[in-house]
């Protein structure tokens, strides 16, 4: 298995997405479905079973063999639609702007030094970090690891506390 995934380039792996796949596990059980994605870091395999309408995540360490059916293919948009991925995960401009404003208000309220411009989507924090759209903890960019972690923690705590307060719009008041 490792040879199969590690011998392929990213482009070659992308071409395999949507193909009917049989994964043989080390315990000799098999899992079948359409290949939805392969995590680029962990090499875990995500498959979609259209008969049962379910997703299976197969850990790389448990895979013995991976067989791709080059003839049986489904468009990934069909899987996205079945999983309601497109509708639920599409960011609207209004939602992004509201999220940006909520984060700016939170940072200003706690006197964290920030700089931003109305027409620029990036929020500059502490003089060297920046928070980019969609304004999540993973959207923090900074060369200094300590500051990057601090800003990520601030963003993560803010949006986690907002969602825990029952607010769907990210406002923590």
Secondary structure, DSSP 8 states (H G I E B T S, - for coil): -HHHHHTS-HHHHHHHTTEEEEEEETTS-EEEEEEEEE-TTT--EEEEETTTTEEEEE-GGGEEEEEEEEEEE--HHHHHHHTTHHHHT---HHHHHHHHHHHHHHHHHTT--EE--TT---EEETTTEEE-TT-SGGGEE-SSHHHHHHHHHHHHHHHHHHHHTT-TT----
